[in-house]
């Protein structure tokens, strides 16, 4: 039982890490788009 709990906890942590990484990538792209848009307006 305890090994199963430890196993599922490991999976959950893995998912959290992946979600966080995806979130950072998405936020980076959003910031990049904003930067491009504001640069375009300056011209």
Jmol script that loads the backbone (N, CA, C; Angstrom):
load data "model"
ATOM      1  N   UNK A   1       0.825  -1.197   0.000  1.00  0.00           N
ATOM      2  CA  UNK A   1       0.000   0.000   0.000  1.00  0.00           C
ATOM      3  C   UNK A   1       0.868   1.259   0.000  1.00  0.00           C
ATOM      4  N   UNK A   2       1.865   1.291   0.883  1.00  0.00           N
ATOM      5  CA  UNK A   2       2.697   2.490   0.972  1.00  0.00           C
ATOM      6  C   UNK A   2       3.512   2.699  -0.314  1.00  0.00           C
ATOM      7  N   UNK A   3       3.934   1.587  -0.944  1.00  0.00           N
ATOM      8  CA  UNK A   3       4.688   1.726  -2.189  1.00  0.00           C
ATOM      9  C   UNK A   3       3.796   2.293  -3.288  1.00  0.00           C
ATOM     10  N   UNK A   4       2.508   1.908  -3.274  1.00  0.00           N
ATOM     11  CA  UNK A   4       1.568   2.438  -4.260  1.00  0.00           C
ATOM     12  C   UNK A   4       1.370   3.940  -4.054  1.00  0.00           C
ATOM     13  N   UNK A   5       1.221   4.347  -2.784  1.00  0.00           N
ATOM     14  CA  UNK A   5       1.042   5.767  -2.464  1.00  0.00           C
ATOM     15  C   UNK A   5       2.269   6.558  -2.904  1.00  0.00           C
ATOM     16  N   UNK A   6       3.440   6.006  -2.639  1.00  0.00           N
ATOM     17  CA  UNK A   6       4.681   6.670  -3.030  1.00  0.00           C
ATOM     18  C   UNK A   6       4.752   6.789  -4.550  1.00  0.00           C
ATOM     19  N   UNK A   7       4.334   5.717  -5.250  1.00  0.00           N
ATOM     20  CA  UNK A   7       4.346   5.690  -6.715  1.00  0.00           C
ATOM     21  C   UNK A   7       3.419   6.760  -7.285  1.00  0.00           C
ATOM     22  N   UNK A   8       2.180   6.839  -6.768  1.00  0.00           N
ATOM     23  CA  UNK A   8       1.248   7.837  -7.294  1.00  0.00           C
ATOM     24  C   UNK A   8       1.707   9.244  -6.953  1.00  0.00           C
ATOM     25  N   UNK A   9       2.331   9.417  -5.796  1.00  0.00           N
ATOM     26  CA  UNK A   9       2.855  10.732  -5.429  1.00  0.00           C
ATOM     27  C   UNK A   9       3.932  11.153  -6.428  1.00  0.00           C
ATOM     28  N   UNK A  10       4.780  10.192  -6.811  1.00  0.00           N
ATOM     29  CA  UNK A  10       5.825  10.470  -7.794  1.00  0.00           C
ATOM     30  C   UNK A  10       5.232  10.893  -9.127  1.00  0.00           C
ATOM     31  N   UNK A  11       4.166  10.218  -9.559  1.00  0.00           N
ATOM     32  CA  UNK A  11       3.498  10.565 -10.815  1.00  0.00           C
ATOM     33  C   UNK A  11       2.908  11.970 -10.727  1.00  0.00           C
ATOM     34  N   UNK A  12       2.251  12.263  -9.609  1.00  0.00           N
ATOM     35  CA  UNK A  12       1.663  13.595  -9.428  1.00  0.00           C
ATOM     36  C   UNK A  12       2.728  14.679  -9.492  1.00  0.00           C
ATOM     37  N   UNK A  13       3.849  14.455  -8.833  1.00  0.00           N
ATOM     38  CA  UNK A  13       4.938  15.434  -8.849  1.00  0.00           C
ATOM     39  C   UNK A  13       5.443  15.626 -10.274  1.00  0.00           C
ATOM     40  N   UNK A  14       5.566  14.523 -11.011  1.00  0.00           N
ATOM     41  CA  UNK A  14       6.022  14.571 -12.393  1.00  0.00           C
ATOM     42  C   UNK A  14       5.069  15.409 -13.238  1.00  0.00           C
ATOM     43  N   UNK A  15       3.765  15.206 -13.063  1.00  0.00           N
ATOM     44  CA  UNK A  15       2.756  15.965 -13.806  1.00  0.00           C
ATOM     45  C   UNK A  15       2.857  17.448 -13.455  1.00  0.00           C
ATOM     46  N   UNK A  16       3.001  17.739 -12.162  1.00  0.00           N
ATOM     47  CA  UNK A  16       3.115  19.139 -11.717  1.00  0.00           C
ATOM     48  C   UNK A  16       4.298  19.822 -12.382  1.00  0.00           C
ATOM     49  N   UNK A  17       5.432  19.122 -12.439  1.00  0.00           N
ATOM     50  CA  UNK A  17       6.641  19.687 -13.048  1.00  0.00           C
ATOM     51  C   UNK A  17       6.399  19.957 -14.534  1.00  0.00           C
ATOM     52  N   UNK A  18       5.766  18.997 -15.224  1.00  0.00           N
ATOM     53  CA  UNK A  18       5.488  19.168 -16.655  1.00  0.00           C
ATOM     54  C   UNK A  18       4.538  20.331 -16.890  1.00  0.00           C
ATOM     55  N   UNK A  19       3.496  20.424 -16.069  1.00  0.00           N
ATOM     56  CA  UNK A  19       2.524  21.508 -16.217  1.00  0.00           C
ATOM     57  C   UNK A  19       3.208  22.853 -15.994  1.00  0.00           C
ATOM     58  N   UNK A  20       4.065  22.916 -14.992  1.00  0.00           N
ATOM     59  CA  UNK A  20       4.778  24.167 -14.698  1.00  0.00           C
ATOM     60  C   UNK A  20       5.663  24.561 -15.876  1.00  0.00           C
ATOM     61  N   UNK A  21       6.342  23.580 -16.458  1.00  0.00           N
ATOM     62  CA  UNK A  21       7.212  23.850 -17.597  1.00  0.00           C
ATOM     63  C   UNK A  21       6.398  24.350 -18.784  1.00  0.00           C
ATOM     64  N   UNK A  22       5.273  23.691 -19.064  1.00  0.00           N
ATOM     65  CA  UNK A  22       4.405  24.121 -20.155  1.00  0.00           C
ATOM     66  C   UNK A  22       3.896  25.531 -19.911  1.00  0.00           C
ATOM     67  N   UNK A  23       3.523  25.816 -18.665  1.00  0.00           N
ATOM     68  CA  UNK A  23       3.035  27.131 -18.289  1.00  0.00           C
ATOM     69  C   UNK A  23       4.096  28.191 -18.550  1.00  0.00           C
ATOM     70  N   UNK A  24       5.334  27.902 -18.192  1.00  0.00           N
ATOM     71  CA  UNK A  24       6.425  28.854 -18.402  1.00  0.00           C
ATOM     72  C   UNK A  24       6.664  29.077 -19.885  1.00  0.00           C
ATOM     73  N   UNK A  25       6.592  28.006 -20.683  1.00  0.00           N
ATOM     74  CA  UNK A  25       6.765  28.121 -22.129  1.00  0.00           C
ATOM     75  C   UNK A  25       5.647  28.989 -22.707  1.00  0.00           C
ATOM     76  N   UNK A  26       4.401  28.722 -22.283  1.00  0.00           N
ATOM     77  CA  UNK A  26       3.258  29.483 -22.777  1.00  0.00           C
ATOM     78  C   UNK A  26       3.382  30.954 -22.405  1.00  0.00           C
ATOM     79  N   UNK A  27       3.735  31.236 -21.151  1.00  0.00           N
ATOM     80  CA  UNK A  27       3.900  32.618 -20.702  1.00  0.00           C
ATOM     81  C   UNK A  27       5.005  33.309 -21.485  1.00  0.00           C
ATOM     82  N   UNK A  28       6.076  32.585 -21.756  1.00  0.00           N
ATOM     83  CA  UNK A  28       7.177  33.137 -22.541  1.00  0.00           C
ATOM     84  C   UNK A  28       6.716  33.506 -23.940  1.00  0.00           C
ATOM     85  N   UNK A  29       5.919  32.656 -24.578  1.00  0.00           N
ATOM     86  CA  UNK A  29       5.403  32.936 -25.916  1.00  0.00           C
ATOM     87  C   UNK A  29       4.475  34.137 -25.895  1.00  0.00           C
ATOM     88  N   UNK A  30       3.625  34.217 -24.857  1.00  0.00           N
ATOM     89  CA  UNK A  30       2.691  35.336 -24.739  1.00  0.00           C
ATOM     90  C   UNK A  30       3.466  36.641 -24.596  1.00  0.00           C
ATOM     91  N   UNK A  31       4.490  36.643 -23.751  1.00  0.00           N
ATOM     92  CA  UNK A  31       5.313  37.843 -23.571  1.00  0.00           C
ATOM     93  C   UNK A  31       6.011  38.204 -24.876  1.00  0.00           C
ATOM     94  N   UNK A  32       6.488  37.204 -25.592  1.00  0.00           N
ATOM     95  CA  UNK A  32       7.177  37.435 -26.860  1.00  0.00           C
ATOM     96  C   UNK A  32       6.226  38.077 -27.873  1.00  0.00           C
ATOM     97  N   UNK A  33       4.988  37.561 -27.946  1.00  0.00           N
ATOM     98  CA  UNK A  33       3.993  38.134 -28.859  1.00  0.00           C
ATOM     99  C   UNK A  33       3.707  39.588 -28.503  1.00  0.00           C
ATOM    100  N   UNK A  34       3.573  39.849 -27.199  1.00  0.00           N
ATOM    101  CA  UNK A  34       3.313  41.210 -26.737  1.00  0.00           C
ATOM    102  C   UNK A  34       4.460  42.128 -27.145  1.00  0.00           C
ATOM    103  N   UNK A  35       5.672  41.635 -26.977  1.00  0.00           N
ATOM    104  CA  UNK A  35       6.870  42.402 -27.318  1.00  0.00           C
ATOM    105  C   UNK A  35       6.881  42.722 -28.809  1.00  0.00           C
ATOM    106  N   UNK A  36       6.583  41.730 -29.639  1.00  0.00           N
ATOM    107  CA  UNK A  36       6.535  41.925 -31.092  1.00  0.00           C
ATOM    108  C   UNK A  36       5.450  42.947 -31.448  1.00  0.00           C
ATOM    109  N   UNK A  37       4.281  42.804 -30.817  1.00  0.00           N
ATOM    110  CA  UNK A  37       3.160  43.707 -31.091  1.00  0.00           C
ATOM    111  C   UNK A  37       3.519  45.147 -30.727  1.00  0.00           C
ATOM    112  N   UNK A  38       4.121  45.350 -29.567  1.00  0.00           N
ATOM    113  CA  UNK A  38       4.460  46.712 -29.152  1.00  0.00           C
ATOM    114  C   UNK A  38       5.570  47.279 -30.027  1.00  0.00           C
ATOM    115  N   UNK A  39       6.479  46.446 -30.473  1.00  0.00           N
ATOM    116  CA  UNK A  39       7.539  46.917 -31.373  1.00  0.00           C
ATOM    117  C   UNK A  39       6.935  47.359 -32.695  1.00  0.00           C
ATOM    118  N   UNK A  40       5.942  46.602 -33.172  1.00  0.00           N
ATOM    119  CA  UNK A  40       5.280  46.946 -34.428  1.00  0.00           C
ATOM    120  C   UNK A  40       4.572  48.291 -34.341  1.00  0.00           C
ATOM    121  N   UNK A  41       3.990  48.586 -33.179  1.00  0.00           N
ATOM    122  CA  UNK A  41       3.272  49.843 -32.998  1.00  0.00           C
ATOM    123  C   UNK A  41       4.219  51.038 -32.978  1.00  0.00           C
ATOM    124  N   UNK A  42       5.447  50.825 -32.522  1.00  0.00           N
ATOM    125  CA  UNK A  42       6.401  51.928 -32.417  1.00  0.00           C
ATOM    126  C   UNK A  42       6.833  52.455 -33.782  1.00  0.00           C
ATOM    127  N   UNK A  43       6.791  51.602 -34.795  1.00  0.00           N
ATOM    128  CA  UNK A  43       7.282  52.013 -36.117  1.00  0.00           C
ATOM    129  C   UNK A  43       6.401  53.045 -36.774  1.00  0.00           C
TER     130      UNK A  43
END
end "model"
wireframe off; spacefill off
backbone 0.3
color backbone group
